[in-house]
Amino acid sequence: MIIDFHVHVLPPEDMAAFTGTQFHRNIRATSKPSPTTIENALEAAKIGGVDITVISNPIHNLRDMDRKQQLERCQRQNRFNAECQNKYHGKIFGMASTVPWGGDEFLREFERAIKQDGLKGAWITSSLQGQYPDDDEAMPFFQLAQELDVPVVIHPPSVGFGEERMRDYRLASSVGRPMDGALAIARMIVRGVLERFPTLKVVGTHLGGGICEMIGRMDYAYTLGDEVYFLGRYEPMLIKHKPSHYLKMMYLESTSYWVPGARCALESVGADHFIFGTDAPPLKSLKAEGVDLIKKLGLSPQDERKVYCENARKLLKI
């Protein structure tokens, strides 16, 4: 069995806004019908031989909204994902969209989506309007996610920082998004989120955005003490172990289409914490390639089953 952990869909009423954000205007994106339909998700699953599709949406246009609009948009996404989960029982499972630092109304909507609609976890952006998941305002959200015992998936926004230098050649997508994801994970580690919530299940999409190539540098920044005074202070100290200890507590998702990078992430967290995903839709033409990437890693049959299916099953309780 194959479970694709990373597939985006949009409610029909939000299709027109797919390339309508300020970001899309900045990069002069062509306005065409959105590929992120539930029908395309099901068709892509057939192409790749995928048995179960986990649908989600980071909702890139949250960046252009105020809190009230963001809440309404998350509610609409959550209702649509729940409808798809019910309609395509056993083939589709949904994740809830939320803003972790949005306050009580977002917490209530997240809890409702899990308890009443039966959605399987939370999908949040690595940053939004200058805020990151390690901000103090997000701690009640992580407390609730830990109590609900559901995973929190970190996915980049359309672009986080440095947008002015990434408007050409699709660099915002290929470089900017993983950079923002890695920064969010790094901050969650050193700011003690995983120390504070040790049973919290965190998933980093896109191999954690390259965090596995940086974690050694984060370890020596932690351990070298005053020898590297010239790199700045390491305080307040909020963690008790090297950053790599906390990275191994996380799960990483396989979307990358680059075998050496996927192998690095797999070796960093282990086969028990590596999850198959394709980000297709919207990249439907890459579905089969994403499936094939796992086969190219040369895993044992047991570890391959973990990556394709068993790890996601345990996380999502399906």
C-alpha positions in Angstrom: 0.0 0.0 0.0 1.1 3.6 -0.7 -0.1 6.6 1.2 0.7 10.0 -0.3 1.0 12.4 2.6 1.4 15.6 0.6 -1.4 16.6 -1.8 -3.1 20.0 -2.0 -6.8 20.7 -2.9 -8.9 23.8 -3.0 -12.6 24.2 -2.4 -14.4 25.1 -5.6 -15.2 28.6 -4.4 -11.5 29.4 -3.9 -10.3 28.2 -7.3 -10.4 31.7 -8.8 -8.0 33.0 -6.1 -5.4 30.2 -6.8 -3.0 32.7 -8.6 -4.6 35.8 -7.2 -2.3 36.6 -4.3 0.1 39.6 -4.2 2.9 37.1 -4.5 1.5 35.7 -7.8 1.2 39.2 -9.1 4.8 39.9 -8.1 6.1 37.0 -10.1 3.6 37.7 -13.0 2.1 34.2 -12.8 -0.3 33.2 -15.5 -3.9 33.0 -14.5 -5.2 29.5 -15.4 -7.7 27.0 -13.9 -6.2 25.6 -10.7 -4.8 22.0 -10.8 -5.6 21.6 -7.1 -9.0 19.9 -7.5 -10.1 16.7 -5.7 -10.7 15.1 -9.2 -7.0 15.8 -10.1 -5.9 14.4 -6.8 -7.7 11.1 -7.5 -6.5 11.0 -11.1 -2.9 11.6 -9.9 -3.2 8.8 -7.4 -4.1 6.4 -10.3 -1.1 7.6 -12.2 1.2 6.9 -9.4 -0.4 3.7 -8.0 -1.3 5.5 -4.8 -3.9 3.9 -2.6 -4.6 6.6 0.0 -4.3 10.4 -0.5 -3.9 12.8 2.4 -5.3 16.2 1.3 -4.3 19.6 2.8 -3.7 23.2 1.9 -1.2 25.7 3.3 -3.4 28.4 1.8 -0.9 30.8 0.4 -3.2 33.7 0.2 -3.5 33.9 4.0 -0.7 36.4 3.6 -3.1 39.0 2.1 -5.8 38.6 4.7 -6.6 39.9 8.2 -7.3 37.5 11.0 -11.1 37.3 10.5 -10.6 36.5 6.8 -7.9 33.9 7.6 -10.3 32.2 10.0 -13.1 32.1 7.5 -10.7 30.7 4.9 -9.4 28.0 7.2 -13.0 27.0 8.1 -13.9 26.7 4.5 -10.9 24.5 3.7 -11.6 22.3 6.7 -15.2 21.8 5.8 -14.2 20.9 2.2 -11.5 18.5 3.3 -14.0 16.8 5.7 -16.5 16.5 2.9 -14.0 14.9 0.6 -12.9 12.5 3.4 -16.5 11.4 3.8 -17.3 11.2 0.1 -14.2 9.2 -0.8 -14.1 7.0 2.3 -10.9 5.1 2.7 -9.2 6.8 -0.3 -9.1 10.4 1.0 -8.1 11.6 4.4 -8.0 15.3 5.3 -5.8 17.7 7.3 -7.0 20.9 9.0 -5.7 24.3 8.0 -5.0 26.8 10.8 -2.9 29.8 12.0 -1.1 28.6 15.1 -0.7 32.0 16.6 -4.2 33.2 15.6 -5.8 32.9 19.1 -8.8 31.3 20.7 -11.0 31.2 17.6 -8.4 29.3 15.6 -7.9 26.9 18.5 -11.6 26.2 18.7 -11.9 25.7 14.9 -8.8 23.3 15.0 -10.3 21.3 17.8 -13.7 21.2 16.1 -12.1 20.0 12.8 -10.4 17.1 14.6 -13.1 16.1 17.0 -16.2 16.7 15.0 -15.1 16.4 11.3 -12.5 13.7 12.0 -9.6 15.4 10.2 -6.3 13.9 11.0 -3.9 16.7 12.0 -2.9 20.3 11.4 -1.3 21.9 8.4 0.5 25.2 9.1 2.8 27.5 7.2 6.4 27.9 8.3 5.8 31.7 8.5 3.0 34.1 7.9 3.1 37.9 7.9 6.4 37.9 9.8 5.5 35.4 12.5 7.0 31.9 12.9 5.8 28.8 14.8 8.2 29.3 17.7 6.5 32.6 18.6 5.0 32.6 22.1 1.5 33.1 20.7 1.7 29.7 19.1 2.4 27.7 22.3 -1.3 27.1 23.2 -1.7 25.6 19.7 1.1 23.1 20.2 -0.2 22.3 23.6 -3.6 21.5 22.1 -2.1 19.5 19.2 -0.1 17.4 21.8 -3.3 16.8 23.8 -5.2 15.8 20.7 -2.3 13.6 19.7 -2.4 14.6 16.1 0.6 15.6 13.9 1.4 19.2 13.0 2.8 19.6 9.5 5.1 22.5 8.7 4.8 23.7 5.0 6.3 26.8 3.5 4.2 29.8 2.5 4.4 31.1 -1.1 7.6 32.8 0.1 8.9 33.8 3.5 11.8 36.2 3.4 14.0 37.6 0.6 11.1 37.7 -1.9 12.6 40.7 -3.7 15.5 38.5 -4.9 13.4 35.5 -5.8 10.9 36.7 -8.3 12.6 35.3 -11.3 13.2 31.7 -12.5 10.7 30.3 -10.0 13.4 30.7 -7.3 10.7 31.6 -4.7 9.3 28.1 -5.1 12.5 26.1 -5.6 14.8 27.9 -3.2 12.8 30.4 -1.0 10.1 28.0 0.2 12.5 25.3 1.5 14.7 28.0 3.1 11.7 29.3 5.0 10.8 25.8 6.1 14.3 25.1 7.4 14.4 28.3 9.3 11.0 27.6 11.0 12.2 24.1 12.0 15.6 25.5 13.2 13.8 28.1 15.4 11.4 25.5 16.8 14.4 23.4 17.8 16.6 26.1 19.5 13.6 27.9 21.0 12.7 24.7 22.8 9.3 23.9 21.3 10.1 20.2 21.1 11.7 20.3 24.6 8.6 21.8 26.0 6.2 19.4 24.1 8.1 16.1 24.0 5.3 14.0 22.6 4.3 16.6 19.9 4.4 15.0 16.4 5.9 17.5 14.0 6.4 16.8 10.2 8.6 18.9 8.0 7.6 18.9 4.4 10.1 19.0 1.5 12.8 17.0 3.5 12.6 19.8 6.1 13.7 22.3 3.6 17.4 21.4 3.8 17.6 21.3 7.6 19.5 18.0 7.4 22.4 19.7 5.7 22.5 22.4 8.3 22.0 20.4 11.5 25.7 19.7 12.0 26.4 23.5 12.0 23.5 23.9 14.5 25.1 21.2 16.7 28.5 22.9 16.9 26.9 26.3 17.4 25.3 24.6 20.5 28.4 22.8 21.8 31.4 25.1 21.2 30.5 27.6 23.9 32.7 30.6 24.3 35.1 29.4 21.6 32.8 30.9 19.0 32.0 34.1 20.8 32.4 35.9 17.5 29.2 34.2 16.2 27.0 35.8 18.9 25.4 34.6 22.1 23.5 31.3 22.6 21.0 32.4 25.1 18.6 32.0 26.7 19.4 28.3 26.7 16.1 26.5 26.1 17.2 23.0 25.1 19.0 20.3 27.0 20.5 18.3 24.0 22.1 19.0 20.7 19.7 20.3 18.0 20.2 17.0 16.1 18.5 15.2 19.0 15.3 17.2 18.4 15.5 16.8 14.6 15.4 13.0 15.2 12.1 13.5 17.1 10.5 14.9 14.0 9.2 13.4 10.9 10.4 14.5 7.4 8.3 14.1 4.2 10.0 13.0 1.0 9.0 15.6 -1.6 12.2 16.7 -3.3 12.8 14.7 -6.6 16.5 14.5 -5.7 17.7 11.1 -4.5 20.9 12.3 -2.7 18.8 14.9 -0.8 16.2 12.3 0.1 18.9 9.9 1.3 20.4 12.6 3.5 17.0 13.3 5.2 16.3 9.6 5.5 19.6 8.9 7.2 19.2 12.0 9.5 15.9 10.9 11.0 15.7 7.2 10.2 13.3 5.1 8.3 10.8 5.2 11.2 10.4 9.0 10.7 10.5 9.4 7.0 7.2 9.7 5.1 6.3 9.5 1.5 4.8 12.5 -0.2 4.7 14.0 -3.7 3.2 17.5 -3.6 1.2 16.4 -6.6 -1.3 18.0 -7.2 -0.4 20.6 -8.0 2.6 18.9 -9.7 0.6 16.0 -11.2 3.1 15.2 -13.9 5.6 14.4 -11.1 3.5 11.9 -9.3 5.0 8.8 -10.7 8.5 10.2 -10.3 7.8 10.9 -6.7 6.8 7.3 -6.1 9.8 6.1 -8.0 12.2 8.2 -5.8 11.5 6.0 -2.8 12.4 2.8 -4.8 15.7 4.5 -5.8 16.8 4.8 -2.2 17.5 1.0 -2.0 15.6 0.4 1.2 14.9 -3.0 2.7 11.4 -4.2 2.0 10.5 -3.6 5.7 11.8 0.0 5.6 10.2 0.7 2.3 6.8 -0.3 3.7 7.4 2.1 6.6 8.1 5.0 4.3 5.3 4.3 1.8 2.6 3.5 4.3 3.2 2.4 7.9 4.7 5.6 9.3 1.7 7.7 7.9 -0.7 5.1 9.2 0.6 5.4 12.7 0.7 9.2 12.6 -2.8 9.6 11.2 -4.3 6.6 13.1 -5.9 5.2 9.9 
